[in-house]
Amino acid sequence: MPVVWTRAGGGRWLPPSEAVLPDEACRADENLLAALLAAGLPLADPVLPPPAADMLLAQAPGARALHPALLRRHLSAPGWRFAGARSSEVW
């Protein structure tokens, strides 16, 4: 059930199993948040209160927290590119 809002892809609702819940460092740094969203990472909107994010991580099957290994996997996926890049600019 889509209950987590993300700004990724122009904004949409996601089920917890598809969203990535940002950590405190990401919440505090708008530039980092913007870069991760531009990279196509489906980050939960940072207005989601930390207690709600903690509850989703504890109770929602498949909910994931942002961590370096998850970001490395995302960036190494075939066909990955920055949102808004032209098709000839595959990163």
C-alpha positions in Angstrom: 0.0 0.0 0.0 1.5 3.3 -1.0 1.9 5.4 2.1 5.4 7.0 1.8 5.8 10.2 -0.3 9.0 10.7 -2.4 10.0 13.7 -4.4 11.8 11.3 -6.9 10.5 11.2 -10.4 8.5 14.4 -9.9 6.8 13.1 -6.8 4.7 10.0 -6.1 3.5 7.7 -3.3 5.3 4.4 -2.7 4.8 1.3 -0.6 7.4 1.1 2.2 9.1 -1.8 0.4 10.1 0.5 -2.5 11.1 3.6 -0.5 14.5 4.3 1.0 14.3 6.0 4.4 16.9 8.8 4.8 19.2 9.0 7.8 19.7 12.1 9.9 22.7 13.3 7.8 20.6 13.2 4.7 17.6 15.0 6.3 19.9 17.8 7.5 21.7 18.4 4.1 19.4 19.7 1.3 22.2 19.4 -1.2 22.8 15.7 -0.4 19.1 15.1 -0.6 18.8 16.8 -3.9 21.8 14.8 -5.3 20.3 11.5 -4.2 16.9 12.3 -5.6 18.6 13.4 -8.9 20.3 10.0 -8.9 16.9 8.4 -8.9 17.0 7.1 -5.3 13.4 6.8 -4.1 14.0 8.6 -0.8 11.1 9.1 1.5 10.4 12.8 1.9 12.5 14.1 4.8 9.3 15.6 6.5 8.5 12.0 7.5 9.1 12.2 11.3 12.0 10.0 12.5 9.7 8.0 14.8 7.5 7.2 11.9 10.5 6.1 9.8 11.7 4.0 12.7 8.3 2.3 12.9 8.3 1.6 9.2 11.8 0.0 9.4 10.7 -2.1 12.4 7.3 -3.2 11.1 7.0 -2.8 7.3 8.3 -5.8 5.4 11.0 -4.7 2.9 11.5 -1.2 4.3 15.1 0.0 3.9 17.2 2.6 5.5 19.7 4.6 3.5 23.3 3.2 3.9 26.4 3.2 1.7 26.0 -0.3 0.3 22.5 0.4 -0.9 23.6 3.6 -2.6 26.6 1.8 -4.2 24.2 -0.9 -5.5 21.8 1.7 -6.9 24.7 3.6 -8.7 26.2 0.5 -10.1 22.9 -0.8 -11.6 22.9 -1.1 -15.4 21.4 1.9 -17.2 21.7 4.2 -14.2 21.8 7.9 -15.0 21.0 11.2 -13.4 17.4 12.3 -13.6 17.0 14.9 -16.3 20.2 13.8 -18.2 19.8 13.4 -22.0 19.9 9.8 -23.2 23.4 10.3 -24.5 24.6 11.3 -21.1 24.5 7.9 -19.3 26.7 8.1 -16.2 
